[in-house]
Amino acid sequence: MSKAYDPFIRGPLPVGVRTIQAFDMARERLFPCEIWYPAATQYAGQDRAPGTQDSFEAPPTNAVRSQLAVRDAAARTGRYPLILFSHSSGAGRRSATFLCTHLSSHGYIVAALDHSEILAPELARKSDETPQQKSARWEALIASRVPDVLFLLEHLLGNSTLFDGEAGKVEVAIDPGRIGIVGHSFGGWTALAATENEERIRAVVALAPGGSSQAKPGILPVTLAFNWRRDVPTLYLVAENDVSLPLAGMYELFERTPATKQMFILRRADHMHFMDNVEEIHEAVRTTPWPGELAWMPKEMLPIAELCSGDQAHLFVRGLTLCHFDAVLKQEEKAQQFLQSDVERELARQDVAGSKAESRNQEAEI
């Protein structure tokens, strides 16, 4: 009897992680990049054990975090699909390690960089800037996002020595015919916008993305043209109680997406439920007295005790994201069947209150 398909459980492969520095000569920016990948067999279990898994300092407080991966582990020989991850505004490349490591444990290379607003001084927020200066900075910040992702993709595809080990070159390759992208918030917008510019992207997962026509005060006013010239299967994972990017905007983006598409809603969840350390980050945002245009935000947020847990959110996000990429990039029949089944019932079995809100199967209008 064949094994039942279960995208919610961790994959069979240990995960390695390494940090590289990628220099963009055109813009003279040095990007720290994180790469997660299937590790060699001898690392089995080490990515889950506190004593051997990776730890790092996470901004802005430099708190020490851990992730389910082994730092600089030797890679497992193979040819793998590539998933690009784009983080939310100012969050950093390691903002969703729960998802990136999960994908790698199932046989994906996953890569993320710190976007330009993290490292370019001219894009940093200034306390004394005029409205005109702020508007110009926002425009430059938004304009940097898609070039960041395209630079990362070209760097990865053009660098054959990323997985060299101590004994020489390791036979690891990225399959250029199987490239996907996932992003959260501003990163979700980045994923959707990059798909318009890069035809090698074959699958998209947008986690509570920006881009709707009714941006709230203080939220980046990003827009999407959706001038896609091909069908790129797209999955929306969104939150019922999202204060920053409300559900109405998610429906708008979903309706405008010219592709095969599905959307699932995570019940009793807000915008931070798509990140690591959900409870901590949500409460930090909710209890911060935000100035100016963002003063409304904490007042509208529910306490985390009234929302679903981080563990429930992570199950929802990592399971459905993996299933989408398995169905599209790997053409796994069981993953395709899973997404067409009663997903809500399966989420309930996992003790996750999700809802299959919309499901469309239509070809792109070329």
C-alpha positions in Angstrom: 0.0 0.0 0.0 1.4 3.4 -1.0 2.1 5.9 1.8 -0.6 8.6 2.3 0.4 12.1 1.2 0.9 14.4 4.3 2.4 17.8 3.6 2.1 18.9 7.2 4.8 16.6 8.6 8.4 17.3 8.3 10.1 15.7 5.3 12.6 12.8 5.4 15.7 14.9 4.5 17.9 16.7 7.0 18.3 20.4 6.3 21.5 22.4 5.9 21.8 26.2 5.8 24.5 28.5 4.8 24.9 32.3 4.4 26.5 33.8 1.4 27.3 37.4 0.4 26.1 38.3 -3.1 27.4 41.6 -4.6 25.2 43.4 -7.1 27.6 45.4 -9.2 24.9 47.3 -11.0 23.6 48.8 -7.7 26.7 48.4 -5.6 24.9 46.5 -2.9 26.1 43.6 -1.0 23.2 41.2 -0.1 23.4 38.7 2.8 21.6 35.6 1.5 20.4 32.5 3.3 20.2 29.2 1.5 18.4 26.1 2.9 19.0 22.8 1.2 18.8 19.0 1.7 21.8 17.9 3.7 23.7 14.7 3.5 22.5 11.6 5.3 25.0 11.8 8.2 23.2 14.9 9.4 19.9 13.1 10.0 18.3 14.3 13.3 20.9 17.0 13.8 18.7 19.7 12.4 16.1 19.0 15.0 18.4 18.6 18.0 19.0 21.9 20.0 22.7 21.0 20.5 23.4 20.8 16.8 20.9 23.0 15.0 21.7 26.5 13.8 21.3 29.6 15.9 21.5 33.2 14.9 20.9 36.8 16.2 17.6 38.2 14.9 17.0 41.9 14.4 16.0 44.3 15.7 16.7 43.2 19.2 19.5 40.7 18.3 17.7 38.0 20.3 19.2 34.6 19.7 16.9 32.3 17.6 17.3 28.8 16.4 16.2 27.1 13.2 15.7 23.5 12.1 18.8 23.3 10.1 22.5 22.5 10.5 24.9 25.4 9.7 27.2 24.7 6.7 26.2 21.0 6.5 27.4 19.1 3.4 24.7 19.0 0.8 22.9 15.9 -0.4 23.7 15.1 -4.0 20.8 15.8 -6.3 19.0 18.2 -8.7 16.3 20.2 -6.9 13.6 22.7 -7.5 14.3 26.3 -6.3 12.0 28.3 -4.1 12.7 32.1 -3.6 11.4 33.6 -0.4 10.7 37.3 0.0 10.2 38.8 3.5 7.8 41.4 4.7 8.8 45.1 5.0 12.0 45.3 7.2 11.7 41.8 8.5 14.8 40.1 7.1 15.6 36.9 5.3 15.2 34.6 8.3 11.7 35.8 9.2 10.0 32.5 8.3 12.5 29.8 8.9 9.6 27.5 9.9 8.6 27.5 6.3 11.9 27.5 4.5 13.3 24.6 6.5 10.1 22.6 6.0 10.3 23.0 2.2 14.0 21.9 2.2 13.2 18.8 4.2 11.0 17.8 1.4 13.6 18.2 -1.3 13.7 21.9 -2.2 16.5 24.5 -2.3 15.2 27.7 -0.7 16.9 31.0 -0.9 16.2 34.5 0.6 18.1 37.7 0.9 17.8 40.8 3.1 15.9 43.2 0.7 17.4 46.6 -0.1 15.5 48.5 2.5 17.5 46.5 5.1 20.9 47.4 3.9 20.7 50.5 1.7 21.1 53.7 3.9 19.1 55.8 1.4 16.1 53.6 1.9 16.1 53.7 5.7 13.3 55.6 7.6 14.3 59.1 8.7 12.7 60.8 11.6 12.9 64.3 10.1 11.9 63.7 6.5 9.3 65.8 4.8 6.2 64.2 3.2 7.8 64.6 -0.2 11.0 62.9 0.9 9.0 60.1 2.4 7.1 59.6 -0.8 10.3 59.6 -2.8 11.9 57.1 -0.4 8.9 54.8 -0.6 8.9 54.9 -4.4 12.6 53.9 -4.4 12.0 51.2 -1.8 9.2 49.7 -3.8 11.2 49.9 -7.0 14.0 47.9 -5.5 12.0 44.9 -4.6 11.6 43.0 -7.9 15.2 43.7 -8.9 16.4 42.2 -5.6 14.6 39.0 -6.4 15.7 38.8 -10.0 19.3 39.5 -8.9 19.1 36.6 -6.4 17.7 34.3 -9.0 20.5 35.1 -11.5 23.2 34.8 -8.9 22.0 31.4 -7.8 21.6 30.0 -11.4 25.0 31.5 -12.4 27.0 30.2 -9.4 27.9 26.5 -9.7 30.1 26.6 -6.5 27.4 27.3 -3.9 27.5 23.8 -2.5 31.3 23.1 -2.7 32.4 21.0 0.3 35.7 20.4 1.9 36.5 17.5 -0.4 35.7 19.5 -3.5 32.7 20.1 -5.6 29.4 18.5 -4.5 27.1 17.3 -7.2 24.1 19.6 -6.4 22.2 21.5 -9.0 19.2 23.8 -9.2 16.6 22.8 -11.8 16.0 26.0 -13.8 12.8 24.5 -15.1 11.3 24.2 -11.6 11.4 27.6 -9.9 8.8 28.9 -7.5 8.4 32.0 -5.3 6.7 32.6 -1.9 6.5 35.9 0.0 4.7 37.5 3.0 3.1 40.9 3.0 5.3 43.2 1.0 7.1 40.0 0.1 3.8 38.6 -1.1 3.5 41.6 -3.4 7.1 41.1 -4.5 6.3 37.5 -5.4 3.3 38.5 -7.5 5.1 41.4 -9.1 8.2 39.4 -9.9 6.1 36.8 -11.7 5.2 39.5 -14.2 8.8 40.2 -15.0 10.4 36.7 -14.8 9.0 34.0 -17.0 11.1 31.2 -15.3 8.8 31.5 -12.2 6.4 28.6 -12.5 4.5 28.7 -9.2 3.6 31.4 -6.7 2.4 31.4 -3.0 1.3 34.8 -1.7 1.1 35.0 2.1 -1.3 37.9 3.0 0.2 40.0 0.2 0.1 43.7 -0.3 -1.2 45.3 -3.5 -4.9 45.9 -3.1 -6.4 49.2 -4.2 -7.4 50.3 -0.7 -4.2 50.5 1.3 -4.7 51.6 4.9 -2.8 54.7 6.3 0.9 54.1 6.7 0.9 50.9 4.6 3.1 50.9 1.5 0.9 51.9 -1.4 2.0 49.1 -3.8 0.0 48.2 -6.9 -0.1 45.2 -9.2 -0.8 45.3 -13.0 -1.0 41.4 -13.3 0.3 41.6 -16.9 1.1 37.9 -16.9 1.6 36.3 -20.3 1.2 32.7 -19.1 -0.6 30.7 -16.5 1.3 30.6 -13.3 -0.6 28.6 -10.7 -1.0 30.8 -7.6 -2.0 30.0 -4.0 -3.2 32.7 -1.6 -2.9 32.0 2.1 -4.5 34.8 4.1 -5.7 35.7 7.6 -9.3 36.3 8.7 -8.5 39.0 11.2 -5.6 40.7 9.3 -5.6 44.3 10.5 -2.8 45.6 8.2 -4.0 44.0 5.0 -7.7 43.1 5.5 -9.5 40.2 3.9 -11.4 42.4 1.4 -8.1 43.3 -0.3 -7.2 39.6 -0.5 -10.4 38.9 -2.4 -9.7 41.8 -4.7 -6.2 40.4 -5.6 -7.5 36.9 -5.9 -10.2 38.0 -8.4 -7.6 39.9 -10.5 -5.0 37.1 -10.7 -5.1 35.8 -14.3 -4.1 32.2 -13.5 -5.1 28.9 -12.0 -5.6 29.9 -8.4 -6.8 28.9 -5.0 -7.2 30.8 -1.7 -7.4 29.5 1.9 -8.2 31.6 4.9 -6.6 31.0 8.3 -9.3 31.6 10.8 -8.6 33.7 14.0 -5.3 34.9 12.6 -3.7 38.3 12.0 -0.8 39.5 9.8 2.1 38.2 12.0 0.8 34.6 11.9 2.9 34.0 8.8 6.2 34.6 10.6 8.4 32.8 13.2 7.7 33.6 16.8 4.1 34.5 16.1 3.0 35.2 19.7 6.0 37.4 20.6 5.9 39.4 17.4 2.2 39.9 17.4 2.1 41.2 20.9 5.2 43.4 20.3 3.4 45.1 17.4 0.1 45.3 19.3 1.6 46.9 22.4 3.9 49.4 20.6 2.6 53.0 20.5 3.0 53.5 16.7 3.4 57.2 15.7 1.7 59.1 13.0 -0.2 57.3 10.3 0.2 53.9 12.0 -1.3 55.0 15.3 -4.6 53.1 14.4 -2.9 49.7 14.0 -2.4 48.4 17.6 -5.9 49.7 18.6 -7.5 47.4 16.0 -5.5 44.3 16.8 -6.9 41.5 18.9 -4.8 40.1 21.8 -3.0 36.9 20.8 -5.0 35.0 23.4 -8.1 35.5 21.2 -6.4 34.3 18.1 -5.0 30.9 16.9 -1.6 29.8 18.1 1.6 30.1 16.2 1.9 26.3 16.0 -1.5 26.1 14.3 -0.6 28.9 11.9 2.7 27.3 11.0 1.0 24.0 10.2 -1.4 25.8 7.9 1.2 27.7 6.1 3.9 25.1 5.7 1.6 22.3 4.7 -0.4 24.2 2.1 2.6 25.9 0.7 4.5 22.7 0.3 1.4 21.0 -1.3 1.1 23.7 -3.9 4.8 23.5 -4.9 4.6 19.7 -5.0 1.6 19.8 -7.2 2.9 22.4 -9.6 6.7 22.1 -9.7 7.0 18.3 -9.0 3.7 17.4 -10.6 3.0 15.0 -7.8 -0.4 13.5 -8.4 -1.1 13.0 -4.7 -0.5 16.7 -4.0 -2.8 17.7 -6.8 -5.5 15.4 -5.4 -5.0 16.8 -1.9 -5.7 20.4 -3.1 -8.8 19.3 -4.8 -10.1 17.3 -1.8 -11.8 18.5 1.4 -8.9 20.5 2.6 -10.9 22.2 5.3 -11.6 18.8 6.8 -8.0 17.9 6.8 -7.1 21.2 8.5 -9.7 20.5 11.1 -8.0 17.1 11.6 -4.8 19.0 12.2 -6.6 21.2 14.7 -6.3 24.2 12.4 -9.3 26.4 11.7 -8.8 27.1 8.1 -11.3 27.6 5.3 -11.2 26.9 1.6 -12.6 30.2 0.5 -12.1 30.2 -3.2 -10.8 27.8 -5.8 -10.6 28.6 -9.5 -9.1 26.6 -12.4 -8.8 28.9 -15.3 -6.1 29.5 -17.9 -4.4 32.8 -18.1 -5.8 35.3 -20.5 -2.9 35.9 -22.8 
